[in-house]
Amino acid sequence: MSNKTLRELGEEYEKAAEQLKEIIDKKRKKLKGLKDSVCSNEAYELKAQLHKLYAQHRETQEIAEYLKSYYEPSPCPRQIFDY
């Protein structure tokens, strides 16, 4: 196992965010393809999964940006995320 810089780790998070986006796109396409997308159990499950995936995607993107820009000068004091 090699040591990685924060930038490299941020790039890995960026790739993970891209993978999550692909999963989200597939699930959205599947949801749009359902005949009864309002009331079906499958639609409900897909929407619940999408809700979680959106949050994971957003967090992964924020972490990637935070890590990649960690050593860059910032006019504001750095704060960890508020969740």
mmCIF file of the C-alpha atoms, coordinates in Angstrom:
data_MODEL
# 
_entry.id   MODEL 
# 
loop_
_atom_site.group_PDB 
_atom_site.id 
_atom_site.type_symbol 
_atom_site.label_atom_id 
_atom_site.label_alt_id 
_atom_site.label_comp_id 
_atom_site.label_asym_id 
_atom_site.label_entity_id 
_atom_site.label_seq_id 
_atom_site.pdbx_PDB_ins_code 
_atom_site.Cartn_x 
_atom_site.Cartn_y 
_atom_site.Cartn_z 
_atom_site.occupancy 
_atom_site.B_iso_or_equiv 
_atom_site.pdbx_formal_charge 
_atom_site.auth_seq_id 
_atom_site.auth_comp_id 
_atom_site.auth_asym_id 
_atom_site.auth_atom_id 
_atom_site.pdbx_PDB_model_num 
ATOM 1  C CA . MET A 1 1  ? 0.000   0.000  0.000   1.00 0.00 ? 1  MET A CA 1 
ATOM 2  C CA . SER A 1 2  ? 1.501   3.284  -1.041  1.00 0.00 ? 2  SER A CA 1 
ATOM 3  C CA . ASN A 1 3  ? 1.078   6.639  0.617   1.00 0.00 ? 3  ASN A CA 1 
ATOM 4  C CA . LYS A 1 4  ? -1.129  9.031  -1.289  1.00 0.00 ? 4  LYS A CA 1 
ATOM 5  C CA . THR A 1 5  ? -1.304  12.774 -1.270  1.00 0.00 ? 5  THR A CA 1 
ATOM 6  C CA . LEU A 1 6  ? -4.544  14.479 -0.341  1.00 0.00 ? 6  LEU A CA 1 
ATOM 7  C CA . ARG A 1 7  ? -4.937  15.475 -3.991  1.00 0.00 ? 7  ARG A CA 1 
ATOM 8  C CA . GLU A 1 8  ? -4.636  11.839 -5.113  1.00 0.00 ? 8  GLU A CA 1 
ATOM 9  C CA . LEU A 1 9  ? -7.124  10.770 -2.470  1.00 0.00 ? 9  LEU A CA 1 
ATOM 10 C CA . GLY A 1 10 ? -9.450  13.545 -3.645  1.00 0.00 ? 10 GLY A CA 1 
ATOM 11 C CA . GLU A 1 11 ? -9.161  12.240 -7.198  1.00 0.00 ? 11 GLU A CA 1 
ATOM 12 C CA . GLU A 1 12 ? -10.188 8.794  -5.974  1.00 0.00 ? 12 GLU A CA 1 
ATOM 13 C CA . TYR A 1 13 ? -13.234 10.328 -4.318  1.00 0.00 ? 13 TYR A CA 1 
ATOM 14 C CA . GLU A 1 14 ? -13.974 12.103 -7.587  1.00 0.00 ? 14 GLU A CA 1 
ATOM 15 C CA . LYS A 1 15 ? -13.932 8.769  -9.434  1.00 0.00 ? 15 LYS A CA 1 
ATOM 16 C CA . ALA A 1 16 ? -16.234 7.282  -6.802  1.00 0.00 ? 16 ALA A CA 1 
ATOM 17 C CA . ALA A 1 17 ? -18.622 10.215 -7.305  1.00 0.00 ? 17 ALA A CA 1 
ATOM 18 C CA . GLU A 1 18 ? -18.625 9.516  -11.050 1.00 0.00 ? 18 GLU A CA 1 
ATOM 19 C CA . GLN A 1 19 ? -19.496 5.868  -10.380 1.00 0.00 ? 19 GLN A CA 1 
ATOM 20 C CA . LEU A 1 20 ? -22.330 6.933  -8.093  1.00 0.00 ? 20 LEU A CA 1 
ATOM 21 C CA . LYS A 1 21 ? -23.602 9.274  -10.818 1.00 0.00 ? 21 LYS A CA 1 
ATOM 22 C CA . GLU A 1 22 ? -23.692 6.364  -13.271 1.00 0.00 ? 22 GLU A CA 1 
ATOM 23 C CA . ILE A 1 23 ? -25.715 4.291  -10.797 1.00 0.00 ? 23 ILE A CA 1 
ATOM 24 C CA . ILE A 1 24 ? -28.085 7.217  -10.248 1.00 0.00 ? 24 ILE A CA 1 
ATOM 25 C CA . ASP A 1 25 ? -28.567 7.640  -14.000 1.00 0.00 ? 25 ASP A CA 1 
ATOM 26 C CA . LYS A 1 26 ? -29.398 3.937  -14.421 1.00 0.00 ? 26 LYS A CA 1 
ATOM 27 C CA . LYS A 1 27 ? -31.920 3.985  -11.581 1.00 0.00 ? 27 LYS A CA 1 
ATOM 28 C CA . ARG A 1 28 ? -33.543 7.175  -12.891 1.00 0.00 ? 28 ARG A CA 1 
ATOM 29 C CA . LYS A 1 29 ? -33.858 5.609  -16.329 1.00 0.00 ? 29 LYS A CA 1 
ATOM 30 C CA . LYS A 1 30 ? -35.399 2.503  -14.779 1.00 0.00 ? 30 LYS A CA 1 
ATOM 31 C CA . LEU A 1 31 ? -37.829 4.648  -12.781 1.00 0.00 ? 31 LEU A CA 1 
ATOM 32 C CA . LYS A 1 32 ? -38.891 6.568  -15.900 1.00 0.00 ? 32 LYS A CA 1 
ATOM 33 C CA . GLY A 1 33 ? -39.488 3.268  -17.690 1.00 0.00 ? 33 GLY A CA 1 
ATOM 34 C CA . LEU A 1 34 ? -41.990 2.000  -15.139 1.00 0.00 ? 34 LEU A CA 1 
ATOM 35 C CA . LYS A 1 35 ? -45.588 2.042  -16.332 1.00 0.00 ? 35 LYS A CA 1 
ATOM 36 C CA . ASP A 1 36 ? -47.044 2.925  -12.938 1.00 0.00 ? 36 ASP A CA 1 
ATOM 37 C CA . SER A 1 37 ? -44.261 5.029  -11.448 1.00 0.00 ? 37 SER A CA 1 
ATOM 38 C CA . VAL A 1 38 ? -46.511 6.787  -8.935  1.00 0.00 ? 38 VAL A CA 1 
ATOM 39 C CA . CYS A 1 39 ? -47.944 3.955  -6.843  1.00 0.00 ? 39 CYS A CA 1 
ATOM 40 C CA . SER A 1 40 ? -45.894 0.815  -7.383  1.00 0.00 ? 40 SER A CA 1 
ATOM 41 C CA . ASN A 1 41 ? -43.671 -0.712 -4.722  1.00 0.00 ? 41 ASN A CA 1 
ATOM 42 C CA . GLU A 1 42 ? -40.814 -0.867 -7.208  1.00 0.00 ? 42 GLU A CA 1 
ATOM 43 C CA . ALA A 1 43 ? -41.092 2.862  -7.861  1.00 0.00 ? 43 ALA A CA 1 
ATOM 44 C CA . TYR A 1 44 ? -41.157 3.570  -4.133  1.00 0.00 ? 44 TYR A CA 1 
ATOM 45 C CA . GLU A 1 45 ? -38.019 1.455  -3.599  1.00 0.00 ? 45 GLU A CA 1 
ATOM 46 C CA . LEU A 1 46 ? -36.223 3.144  -6.498  1.00 0.00 ? 46 LEU A CA 1 
ATOM 47 C CA . LYS A 1 47 ? -37.088 6.585  -5.174  1.00 0.00 ? 47 LYS A CA 1 
ATOM 48 C CA . ALA A 1 48 ? -35.827 5.650  -1.698  1.00 0.00 ? 48 ALA A CA 1 
ATOM 49 C CA . GLN A 1 49 ? -32.594 4.320  -3.197  1.00 0.00 ? 49 GLN A CA 1 
ATOM 50 C CA . LEU A 1 50 ? -32.181 7.463  -5.296  1.00 0.00 ? 50 LEU A CA 1 
ATOM 51 C CA . HIS A 1 51 ? -32.666 9.657  -2.248  1.00 0.00 ? 51 HIS A CA 1 
ATOM 52 C CA . LYS A 1 52 ? -29.767 7.901  -0.492  1.00 0.00 ? 52 LYS A CA 1 
ATOM 53 C CA . LEU A 1 53 ? -27.608 7.873  -3.612  1.00 0.00 ? 53 LEU A CA 1 
ATOM 54 C CA . TYR A 1 54 ? -28.077 11.615 -4.143  1.00 0.00 ? 54 TYR A CA 1 
ATOM 55 C CA . ALA A 1 55 ? -26.833 12.263 -0.597  1.00 0.00 ? 55 ALA A CA 1 
ATOM 56 C CA . GLN A 1 56 ? -23.858 9.918  -1.057  1.00 0.00 ? 56 GLN A CA 1 
ATOM 57 C CA . HIS A 1 57 ? -22.989 11.534 -4.378  1.00 0.00 ? 57 HIS A CA 1 
ATOM 58 C CA . ARG A 1 58 ? -23.130 15.048 -2.934  1.00 0.00 ? 58 ARG A CA 1 
ATOM 59 C CA . GLU A 1 59 ? -20.991 14.085 0.081   1.00 0.00 ? 59 GLU A CA 1 
ATOM 60 C CA . THR A 1 60 ? -18.457 12.297 -2.103  1.00 0.00 ? 60 THR A CA 1 
ATOM 61 C CA . GLN A 1 61 ? -18.133 15.335 -4.363  1.00 0.00 ? 61 GLN A CA 1 
ATOM 62 C CA . GLU A 1 62 ? -17.707 17.661 -1.366  1.00 0.00 ? 62 GLU A CA 1 
ATOM 63 C CA . ILE A 1 63 ? -15.031 15.454 0.170   1.00 0.00 ? 63 ILE A CA 1 
ATOM 64 C CA . ALA A 1 64 ? -13.202 15.231 -3.163  1.00 0.00 ? 64 ALA A CA 1 
ATOM 65 C CA . GLU A 1 65 ? -13.158 19.003 -3.520  1.00 0.00 ? 65 GLU A CA 1 
ATOM 66 C CA . TYR A 1 66 ? -12.108 19.499 0.101   1.00 0.00 ? 66 TYR A CA 1 
ATOM 67 C CA . LEU A 1 67 ? -9.184  17.079 -0.235  1.00 0.00 ? 67 LEU A CA 1 
ATOM 68 C CA . LYS A 1 68 ? -8.031  18.373 -3.613  1.00 0.00 ? 68 LYS A CA 1 
ATOM 69 C CA . SER A 1 69 ? -7.996  21.990 -2.449  1.00 0.00 ? 69 SER A CA 1 
ATOM 70 C CA . TYR A 1 70 ? -6.760  21.398 1.102   1.00 0.00 ? 70 TYR A CA 1 
ATOM 71 C CA . TYR A 1 71 ? -3.381  23.081 0.603   1.00 0.00 ? 71 TYR A CA 1 
ATOM 72 C CA . GLU A 1 72 ? -4.644  25.952 -1.532  1.00 0.00 ? 72 GLU A CA 1 
ATOM 73 C CA . PRO A 1 73 ? -4.932  29.329 0.174   1.00 0.00 ? 73 PRO A CA 1 
ATOM 74 C CA . SER A 1 74 ? -8.414  30.140 1.373   1.00 0.00 ? 74 SER A CA 1 
ATOM 75 C CA . PRO A 1 75 ? -9.797  33.568 2.350   1.00 0.00 ? 75 PRO A CA 1 
ATOM 76 C CA . CYS A 1 76 ? -12.097 31.901 4.896   1.00 0.00 ? 76 CYS A CA 1 
ATOM 77 C CA . PRO A 1 77 ? -11.100 29.599 7.734   1.00 0.00 ? 77 PRO A CA 1 
ATOM 78 C CA . ARG A 1 78 ? -11.528 25.946 6.806   1.00 0.00 ? 78 ARG A CA 1 
ATOM 79 C CA . GLN A 1 79 ? -14.492 24.203 8.275   1.00 0.00 ? 79 GLN A CA 1 
ATOM 80 C CA . ILE A 1 80 ? -15.419 20.581 8.184   1.00 0.00 ? 80 ILE A CA 1 
ATOM 81 C CA . PHE A 1 81 ? -18.828 19.798 6.703   1.00 0.00 ? 81 PHE A CA 1 
ATOM 82 C CA . ASP A 1 82 ? -22.034 20.488 8.617   1.00 0.00 ? 82 ASP A CA 1 
ATOM 83 C CA . TYR A 1 83 ? -24.225 17.388 8.462   1.00 0.00 ? 83 TYR A CA 1 
# 
